[in-house]
Amino acid sequence: MQIDRQELAQQVDQARWEWLLPHHQRDALIWVDGMLELAEVGERLAVDDAATVQAWLASRMIAKPSPDQLDEWNRQPGRQFDMLVVDPFVLIQEISE
């Protein structure tokens, strides 16, 4: 499968937490550390690069949102995130305020 990182980068959008909540409820959200680019993570997921994805998971560079994160975001439904859909997942990255 041919995946173009630049095309993925163009698909990055912004969303409020309240708009992302349904994706969390279907267990599709993946939080991405700000040190990584969403397009790079999306590309590695799309091409099934298990070694890279496992390394990121092990180092907590990507993860399911933690209970503490969810509590914080639920108190701020207007909080903004960068997001990228890489079916079936929605990658999210907090936007610094």
C-alpha contacts under 8 A as a table, 3 or more apart, distances in Angstrom:
res1	aa1	res2	aa2	distance
1	M	47	V	6.63
2	Q	47	V	7.88
3	I	43	E	6.32
3	I	46	A	7.19
3	I	47	V	7.19
4	D	7	E	5.28
4	D	8	L	6.44
4	D	43	E	7.36
5	R	8	L	4.99
5	R	9	A	6.09
5	R	39	A	5.68
5	R	40	E	6.37
5	R	42	G	8.00
5	R	43	E	6.00
6	Q	9	A	4.94
6	Q	10	Q	6.35
6	Q	39	A	7.45
7	E	10	Q	5.17
7	E	11	Q	6.58
8	L	11	Q	5.05
8	L	12	V	6.73
8	L	39	A	5.23
8	L	42	G	7.23
8	L	43	E	7.42
8	L	84	L	7.73
9	A	12	V	5.44
9	A	38	L	7.34
9	A	39	A	4.92
11	Q	84	L	6.47
12	V	38	L	7.48
12	V	39	A	7.46
12	V	82	D	6.54
12	V	83	M	5.60
12	V	84	L	4.89
12	V	85	V	7.99
13	D	82	D	5.62
13	D	83	M	5.37
13	D	84	L	6.49
14	Q	80	Q	6.66
14	Q	81	F	5.49
14	Q	82	D	4.47
14	Q	83	M	5.74
15	A	19	W	6.34
15	A	20	L	6.92
15	A	80	Q	5.70
15	A	81	F	5.37
15	A	82	D	6.42
15	A	83	M	6.67
16	R	19	W	5.39
16	R	20	L	6.63
16	R	77	P	6.72
16	R	78	G	5.16
16	R	79	R	5.35
16	R	80	Q	4.61
16	R	81	F	6.19
17	W	20	L	4.99
17	W	21	L	6.11
17	W	73	W	6.55
17	W	74	N	7.57
17	W	76	Q	7.52
17	W	77	P	5.09
17	W	78	G	5.90
17	W	79	R	5.47
17	W	80	Q	6.38
17	W	81	F	7.09
18	E	21	L	5.31
18	E	22	P	8.00
18	E	74	N	7.90
18	E	77	P	4.91
18	E	78	G	6.55
19	W	22	P	6.92
20	L	23	H	5.44
20	L	24	H	6.64
21	L	24	H	5.02
21	L	25	Q	6.26
22	P	25	Q	4.95
22	P	26	R	6.48
23	H	26	R	5.22
23	H	27	D	6.35
23	H	28	A	5.34
23	H	29	L	5.91
23	H	90	V	7.13
24	H	27	D	4.86
24	H	28	A	5.66
24	H	29	L	5.18
25	Q	28	A	7.62
28	A	88	P	6.60
28	A	89	F	4.78
28	A	90	V	5.92
29	L	64	K	6.34
29	L	65	P	7.24
29	L	89	F	5.96
29	L	90	V	4.95
29	L	91	L	5.95
29	L	92	I	6.98
30	I	62	I	6.58
30	I	63	A	5.57
30	I	64	K	4.92
30	I	65	P	6.65
30	I	89	F	6.89
30	I	90	V	6.18
30	I	91	L	4.84
30	I	92	I	6.13
31	W	62	I	5.55
31	W	63	A	5.32
31	W	64	K	5.80
31	W	65	P	5.72
31	W	91	L	5.99
31	W	92	I	5.02
31	W	93	Q	5.96
32	V	36	L	6.83
32	V	38	L	7.10
32	V	41	V	8.00
32	V	61	M	6.09
32	V	62	I	4.59
32	V	63	A	6.83
32	V	91	L	6.61
32	V	92	I	5.90
32	V	93	Q	5.23
33	D	36	L	5.82
33	D	60	R	7.94
33	D	61	M	5.04
33	D	62	I	6.11
33	D	93	Q	6.55
34	G	37	E	7.25
34	G	93	Q	6.40
34	G	94	E	7.31
35	M	61	M	7.93
36	L	40	E	7.33
36	L	41	V	7.27
36	L	61	M	7.57
37	E	40	E	5.31
37	E	41	V	6.45
38	L	41	V	5.17
38	L	42	G	6.01
38	L	83	M	7.51
38	L	84	L	6.75
38	L	91	L	6.93
38	L	92	I	7.66
38	L	93	Q	7.53
39	A	42	G	4.97
39	A	43	E	6.02
39	A	84	L	7.55
40	E	43	E	5.08
40	E	44	R	6.23
41	V	44	R	5.18
41	V	45	L	6.19
41	V	53	V	7.88
42	G	45	L	5.15
42	G	46	A	6.01
42	G	84	L	7.41
42	G	85	V	7.96
42	G	86	V	6.00
42	G	91	L	7.50
43	E	46	A	5.05
43	E	47	V	6.21
44	R	47	V	5.39
44	R	48	D	6.06
44	R	49	D	5.17
44	R	50	A	7.97
44	R	52	T	7.17
44	R	53	V	6.93
45	L	48	D	5.00
45	L	49	D	6.21
45	L	50	A	7.79
45	L	53	V	7.00
45	L	86	V	7.63
46	A	49	D	7.81
46	A	86	V	6.87
49	D	52	T	5.73
49	D	53	V	6.28
50	A	53	V	5.11
50	A	54	Q	5.82
51	A	54	Q	5.22
51	A	55	A	6.19
52	T	55	A	5.10
52	T	56	W	6.29
53	V	56	W	5.13
53	V	57	L	6.15
54	Q	57	L	4.97
54	Q	58	A	6.02
55	A	58	A	5.08
55	A	59	S	6.20
56	W	59	S	5.18
56	W	60	R	5.96
56	W	61	M	4.89
56	W	62	I	5.65
57	L	60	R	4.98
57	L	61	M	6.07
57	L	62	I	5.30
57	L	63	A	6.07
58	A	61	M	7.73
59	S	62	I	7.85
60	R	63	A	6.01
63	A	66	S	7.96
65	P	69	Q	6.05
65	P	70	L	6.43
66	S	69	Q	5.13
66	S	70	L	6.20
67	P	70	L	5.04
67	P	71	D	6.11
68	D	71	D	5.14
68	D	72	E	6.26
69	Q	72	E	5.15
69	Q	73	W	6.10
70	L	73	W	5.11
70	L	74	N	5.89
71	D	74	N	5.19
71	D	75	R	6.40
72	E	75	R	5.32
72	E	76	Q	6.62
73	W	76	Q	4.95
73	W	77	P	6.16
73	W	79	R	6.76
74	N	77	P	5.56
76	Q	79	R	5.46
80	Q	94	E	6.69
80	Q	95	I	5.92
81	F	92	I	6.13
81	F	93	Q	5.43
81	F	94	E	4.65
81	F	95	I	5.20
82	D	92	I	5.69
82	D	93	Q	5.19
82	D	94	E	6.45
82	D	95	I	6.49
83	M	90	V	6.67
83	M	91	L	5.41
83	M	92	I	4.46
83	M	93	Q	6.41
84	L	90	V	5.72
84	L	91	L	5.12
84	L	92	I	6.68
85	V	88	P	7.52
85	V	89	F	5.98
85	V	90	V	4.48
85	V	91	L	6.23
86	V	89	F	5.18
86	V	90	V	6.06
86	V	91	L	7.31
87	D	90	V	7.16
